Amino acid sequence: MLLIKNSIQTPDGTILHSKYSHDYVEHKDANGKIYMVDGGCAYSRCSANGDEVNLSVTDEDSHEVIREGMLWGSYGLEGDPELHYIKLKDMCVEHINSCLNTQTRMLPQFKKAMQDEIQYRESKTETQLWRELMDEM
């Protein structure tokens, strides 16, 4: 089982997401308890208060869950100064192909998810894809 997203939700609704190894993210919740998540996609370490919700995604989840949960860091076409994260489902095919062709050190679970996303889109009709987009708006 390989991690694709390492994330929890605290009781006050705060979502903590660890994006890379040793990315320790902590939050003091409205209930006064401390919540944390760490490890990115390398390992999962999180608080165990018992009332947090695990939002992590692995390569064993369905592609529908993976495409919604997987985040890809990007500086955009113009090389924006700030890194921003895009859900796999929101990346255009050209961007996915560019990543697959240029990012030689990509995690294998990300590579497979991107390849699966291209196949997923090819299997959908144009009408189905438009319906999905309109349902999200």
ZIVEN-V601406 format. One line per field, one symbol per residue. ss: DSSP state (2 for helix, 1 for strand, 0 for the rest). psi: psi as a letter, one per 40 degrees, with the letter a starting at -180 (. if undefined). burial: b if it has 16 or more other C-alpha atoms within 10 Angstrom, else e. Layout:
ss->???
psi->???
burial->???
This chain:
ss->00111111100000111100000011110000011111000000110000001100110000222222201111000000000111122200222222222200000222222222222222200222222222220
psi->hhhdhhiihideehhhhhdihfghhihhideeihiiiiebedihhiifdeeihheihieeiidddddddhhhhieidefidhhihhiddeiiddddddddddgefihdddddddddddddddeiidddddddddde.
burial->eebbbbbbbbeeeebbbbbeeeebbbeeeeeeeebbbbbbbbebbbbeeeebeeebbbbeeeeeebbebbbbeeeeeeeeeeeeeeebbebeeeebeebbeeeeeeeebbbebbeebbeeeeeeeeeeeeeeeeeee
